[in-house]
Amino acid sequence: MKLLLKPFFVLALGLYLINRFVLTLLGLSQYRVPYLNDALCLPVVLTVALWLQQKLFPGSCRRRLNAAQVIFTVFYFAVFFEGILPALSNRYTRDYWDIMAYAAGGAVYYFLINPNPQPNSE
Protein backbone atom coordinates (compact mmCIF):
# COMPACT_ATOMS: atom_id res chain seq x y z
CA MET A 1 0.00 0.00 0.00
CA LYS A 2 2.93 2.32 0.63
CA LEU A 3 3.61 2.26 -3.10
CA LEU A 4 0.24 3.88 -3.85
CA LEU A 5 0.89 6.61 -1.27
CA LYS A 6 4.17 7.85 -2.75
CA PRO A 7 3.88 11.62 -3.26
CA PHE A 8 4.83 11.60 -6.96
CA PHE A 9 2.29 8.85 -7.68
CA VAL A 10 -0.48 10.70 -5.83
CA LEU A 11 0.44 13.91 -7.67
CA ALA A 12 0.52 12.15 -11.06
CA LEU A 13 -2.82 10.44 -10.44
CA GLY A 14 -4.44 13.65 -9.17
CA LEU A 15 -3.22 15.74 -12.11
CA TYR A 16 -4.28 13.02 -14.55
CA LEU A 17 -7.81 12.88 -13.11
CA ILE A 18 -8.14 16.67 -12.99
CA ASN A 19 -6.90 17.11 -16.56
CA ARG A 20 -8.91 14.17 -17.92
CA PHE A 21 -12.23 14.46 -16.09
CA VAL A 22 -12.66 17.30 -13.61
CA LEU A 23 -11.96 20.21 -15.95
CA THR A 24 -14.50 18.83 -18.44
CA LEU A 25 -17.12 18.26 -15.72
CA LEU A 26 -16.67 21.84 -14.55
CA GLY A 27 -16.98 23.20 -18.08
CA LEU A 28 -13.34 24.29 -18.08
CA SER A 29 -12.06 22.02 -20.83
CA GLN A 30 -10.29 24.97 -22.47
CA TYR A 31 -7.78 24.76 -19.60
CA ARG A 32 -6.81 21.14 -20.27
CA VAL A 33 -3.07 20.78 -20.79
CA PRO A 34 -2.15 18.99 -24.02
CA TYR A 35 0.08 15.92 -23.65
CA LEU A 36 -0.15 16.04 -19.84
CA ASN A 37 -2.23 12.86 -19.65
CA ASP A 38 0.13 11.09 -22.06
CA ALA A 39 3.06 11.99 -19.80
CA LEU A 40 1.20 10.98 -16.62
CA CYS A 41 -0.33 7.71 -17.80
CA LEU A 42 2.86 5.66 -17.50
CA PRO A 43 3.69 6.70 -13.94
CA VAL A 44 0.13 5.76 -12.97
CA VAL A 45 -0.02 2.50 -14.97
CA LEU A 46 3.44 1.30 -13.93
CA THR A 47 2.85 2.04 -10.25
CA VAL A 48 -0.48 0.22 -10.23
CA ALA A 49 1.06 -2.69 -12.18
CA LEU A 50 3.88 -3.07 -9.66
CA TRP A 51 1.43 -2.81 -6.76
CA LEU A 52 -0.83 -5.49 -8.30
CA GLN A 53 2.15 -7.73 -8.93
CA GLN A 54 3.17 -7.40 -5.29
CA LYS A 55 -0.37 -8.18 -4.08
CA LEU A 56 -1.15 -11.06 -6.46
CA PHE A 57 2.25 -12.78 -6.25
CA PRO A 58 3.65 -11.96 -2.79
CA GLY A 59 6.05 -14.90 -2.73
CA SER A 60 7.82 -13.85 -5.89
CA CYS A 61 7.11 -10.16 -5.82
CA ARG A 62 9.43 -7.55 -7.14
CA ARG A 63 10.31 -4.53 -5.12
CA ARG A 64 10.79 -2.39 -8.23
CA LEU A 65 10.66 -2.48 -12.02
CA ASN A 66 13.97 -2.52 -13.84
CA ALA A 67 14.91 -0.18 -16.67
CA ALA A 68 14.19 -2.80 -19.35
CA GLN A 69 10.62 -3.25 -18.09
CA VAL A 70 9.99 0.50 -18.10
CA ILE A 71 11.51 0.91 -21.59
CA PHE A 72 9.42 -2.02 -22.87
CA THR A 73 6.26 -0.38 -21.50
CA VAL A 74 7.12 2.93 -23.18
CA PHE A 75 7.72 1.05 -26.45
CA TYR A 76 4.49 -0.93 -26.04
CA PHE A 77 2.39 2.19 -25.44
CA ALA A 78 4.04 3.96 -28.38
CA VAL A 79 3.44 1.07 -30.79
CA PHE A 80 -0.09 0.34 -29.62
CA PHE A 81 -1.47 3.87 -29.20
CA GLU A 82 0.50 5.61 -31.95
CA GLY A 83 0.86 2.78 -34.44
CA ILE A 84 -1.77 0.07 -34.19
CA LEU A 85 -4.86 2.03 -33.06
CA PRO A 86 -4.49 4.80 -35.69
CA ALA A 87 -4.11 2.12 -38.37
CA LEU A 88 -7.33 0.41 -37.26
CA SER A 89 -9.57 3.40 -36.63
CA ASN A 90 -9.95 6.98 -37.84
CA ARG A 91 -10.90 7.93 -34.28
CA TYR A 92 -7.22 7.75 -33.29
CA THR A 93 -4.47 9.91 -34.73
CA ARG A 94 -0.76 9.26 -34.87
CA ASP A 95 1.08 11.93 -32.90
CA TYR A 96 4.80 11.64 -32.38
CA TRP A 97 4.73 14.11 -29.50
CA ASP A 98 2.72 11.51 -27.61
CA ILE A 99 5.68 9.15 -27.88
CA MET A 100 7.89 11.80 -26.30
CA ALA A 101 5.31 12.24 -23.54
CA TYR A 102 5.28 8.47 -22.91
CA ALA A 103 9.09 8.50 -22.68
CA ALA A 104 8.99 11.43 -20.25
CA GLY A 105 6.39 9.60 -18.16
CA GLY A 106 8.55 6.48 -18.13
CA ALA A 107 11.50 8.55 -16.90
CA VAL A 108 9.35 10.18 -14.20
CA TYR A 109 8.25 6.75 -13.02
CA TYR A 110 11.71 5.22 -13.07
CA PHE A 111 13.53 8.05 -11.32
CA LEU A 112 10.86 9.51 -9.02
CA ILE A 113 8.31 6.81 -8.20
CA ASN A 114 9.99 3.43 -8.69
CA PRO A 115 11.20 2.24 -5.28
CA ASN A 116 14.95 2.44 -4.71
CA PRO A 117 16.79 -0.87 -4.92
CA GLN A 118 17.36 -2.48 -1.58
CA PRO A 119 21.02 -3.00 -0.67
CA ASN A 120 22.12 -6.63 -0.51
CA SER A 121 21.83 -7.96 3.00
CA GLU A 122 24.91 -10.13 3.29
PAVO-618744 format. One record per residue: residue number from 0; x negated, y, z of N, C-alpha, C in turn. Coordinates in steps of 0.2 Angstrom, whole numbers. Last residue first. Layout:
PAVO-618744
- NUM_X_Y_Z_X_Y_Z_X_Y_Z
...
This chain:
PAVO-618744
- 121_-120_-45_15_-125_-51_16_-129_-50_23
- 120_-108_-39_8_-109_-40_15_-114_-46_16
- 119_-110_-26_-4_-111_-33_-3_-112_-34_5
- 118_-98_-12_-3_-105_-15_-3_-105_-22_-1
- 117_-85_-11_-15_-87_-12_-8_-94_-15_-8
- 116_-82_3_-26_-84_-4_-25_-86_-5_-17
- 115_-67_13_-23_-75_12_-24_-77_5_-22
- 114_-52_12_-33_-56_11_-26_-63_10_-28
- 113_-47_24_-44_-50_17_-43_-54_17_-37
- 112_-47_38_-44_-42_34_-41_-44_27_-40
- 111_-58_44_-51_-54_48_-45_-49_43_-41
- 110_-63_36_-61_-68_40_-57_-64_43_-50
- 109_-52_30_-67_-59_26_-65_-63_30_-60
- 108_-42_40_-69_-41_34_-65_-48_31_-63
- 107_-49_49_-77_-47_51_-71_-46_45_-66
- 106_-52_40_-88_-57_43_-85_-55_45_-78
- 105_-39_38_-93_-43_32_-91_-49_35_-86
- 104_-36_51_-96_-32_48_-91_-36_42_-88
- 103_-44_53_-107_-45_57_-101_-41_54_-95
- 102_-38_43_-116_-45_43_-113_-47_47_-107
- 101_-26_49_-118_-26_42_-115_-33_41_-112
- 100_-30_61_-124_-27_61_-118_-27_54_-114
- 99_-35_55_-136_-39_59_-132_-36_60_-125
- 98_-23_50_-141_-28_46_-139_-33_49_-135
- 97_-16_62_-143_-14_58_-138_-19_53_-136
- 96_-22_67_-154_-24_71_-148_-21_66_-142
- 95_-17_60_-164_-24_58_-162_-26_62_-155
- 94_-2_53_-167_-5_60_-164_-12_58_-161
- 93_11_47_-176_4_46_-174_1_53_-173
- 92_27_46_-169_22_50_-174_15_48_-171
- 91_43_38_-170_36_39_-166_31_42_-172
- 90_53_36_-178_54_40_-171_48_42_-168
- 89_51_28_-188_50_35_-189_51_39_-183
- 88_42_13_-184_48_17_-183_46_24_-185
- 87_30_6_-186_37_2_-186_43_7_-186
- 86_20_15_-186_21_11_-192_27_7_-192
- 85_21_20_-173_22_24_-178_23_20_-185
- 84_18_7_-166_24_10_-165_26_15_-171
- 83_4_5_-169_9_0_-171_16_4_-171
- 82_-3_18_-166_-4_14_-172_2_10_-174
- 81_-1_24_-154_-3_28_-160_-4_24_-166
- 80_3_13_-146_7_19_-146_6_24_-152
- 79_-7_3_-148_0_2_-148_5_8_-149
- 78_-19_9_-148_-17_5_-154_-10_4_-154
- 77_-19_16_-136_-20_20_-142_-18_16_-148
- 76_-17_6_-127_-12_11_-127_-13_15_-134
- 75_-29_-2_-129_-22_-5_-130_-17_1_-131
- 74_-39_8_-125_-39_5_-132_-32_2_-134
- 73_-36_9_-112_-36_15_-116_-35_13_-123
- 72_-38_-5_-108_-31_-2_-107_-31_4_-112
- 71_-52_-6_-111_-47_-10_-114_-40_-7_-114
- 70_-56_3_-101_-58_5_-108_-53_0_-112
- 69_-53_-4_-89_-50_2_-91_-51_4_-98
- 68_-60_-16_-91_-53_-16_-90_-50_-9_-92
- 67_-73_-11_-91_-71_-14_-97_-63_-15_-97
- 66_-75_-6_-78_-75_-1_-83_-72_-4_-90
- 65_-63_-14_-67_-70_-13_-69_-69_-8_-75
- 64_-53_-10_-53_-53_-12_-60_-60_-10_-63
- 63_-54_-17_-36_-54_-12_-41_-54_-15_-48
- 62_-52_-29_-30_-52_-23_-26_-52_-17_-30
- 61_-42_-42_-34_-47_-38_-36_-46_-32_-31
- 60_-37_-58_-27_-36_-51_-29_-42_-47_-30
- 59_-34_-71_-24_-39_-69_-29_-39_-62_-32
- 58_-24_-70_-15_-30_-75_-14_-36_-73_-19
- 57_-14_-62_-19_-18_-60_-14_-25_-64_-13
- 56_-6_-59_-32_-11_-64_-31_-16_-62_-26
- 55_4_-49_-29_6_-55_-32_1_-61_-32
- 54_-4_-38_-24_2_-41_-20_4_-48_-23
- 53_-14_-36_-33_-16_-37_-26_-10_-40_-23
- 52_-6_-33_-45_-11_-39_-45_-13_-41_-38
- 51_0_-21_-40_4_-27_-42_0_-34_-42
- 50_-11_-13_-40_-7_-14_-34_-3_-21_-35
- 49_-15_-13_-53_-19_-15_-48_-16_-17_-42
- 48_-3_-7_-59_-5_-13_-61_-10_-17_-56
- 47_-3_6_-53_2_1_-51_0_-6_-53
- 46_-15_11_-59_-14_10_-51_-9_5_-49
- 45_-12_10_-72_-17_6_-70_-17_6_-62
- 44_-1_20_-73_0_13_-75_-5_8_-72
- 43_-7_32_-68_-1_29_-65_0_21_-66
- 42_-17_34_-77_-18_34_-70_-13_30_-66
- 41_-10_34_-89_-14_28_-88_-16_28_-80
- 40_-1_45_-89_2_39_-89_-3_33_-87
- 39_-8_57_-90_-6_55_-83_-3_48_-83
- 38_-9_60_-103_-15_60_-99_-14_57_-92
- 37_4_60_-107_-1_55_-110_-7_55_-106
- 36_9_71_-100_11_64_-98_7_59_-101
- 35_2_82_-106_1_80_-99_3_73_-97
- 34_5_84_-119_0_80_-118_-2_78_-111
- 33_12_100_-115_11_95_-120_5_91_-118
- 32_22_103_-102_15_104_-104_14_98_-109
- 31_38_112_-101_34_106_-101_27_107_-104
- 30_45_123_-102_39_124_-98_35_117_-98
- 29_56_121_-109_51_125_-112_45_125_-108
- 28_65_114_-100_60_110_-104_55_114_-108
- 27_73_118_-90_67_121_-90_62_118_-95
- 26_84_112_-85_85_116_-90_79_120_-92
- 25_82_102_-75_83_109_-73_84_114_-78
- 24_79_91_-83_86_91_-79_87_98_-76
- 23_67_95_-88_72_94_-92_79_95_-88
- 22_59_95_-76_60_101_-80_66_101_-85
- 21_61_81_-72_63_87_-68_64_93_-72
- 20_54_72_-82_61_72_-80_64_79_-77
- 19_40_75_-85_45_71_-90_52_72_-88
- 18_35_84_-76_35_86_-83_39_81_-87
- 17_38_76_-64_41_83_-65_41_85_-72
- 16_32_64_-66_39_64_-66_42_71_-67
- 15_18_69_-67_21_65_-73_29_66_-72
- 14_16_74_-55_16_79_-61_19_75_-67
- 13_18_62_-47_22_68_-46_22_73_-52
- 12_7_55_-52_14_52_-52_19_58_-52
- 11_-4_63_-48_-3_61_-55_5_59_-56
- 10_-2_64_-34_-2_70_-38_-1_68_-46
- 9_-4_50_-31_2_54_-29_3_60_-33
- 8_-17_48_-36_-11_44_-38_-5_48_-37
- 7_-24_57_-28_-24_58_-35_-19_54_-38
- 6_-22_51_-14_-19_58_-16_-19_59_-24
- 5_-15_35_-12_-21_39_-14_-19_46_-17
- 4_-5_27_-10_-4_33_-6_-11_37_-8
- 3_-7_15_-17_-1_19_-19_-1_26_-15
- 2_-17_9_-9_-18_11_-16_-13_16_-18
- 1_-10_6_3_-15_12_3_-16_14_-4
- 0_-4_-6_0_0_0_0_-4_6_0
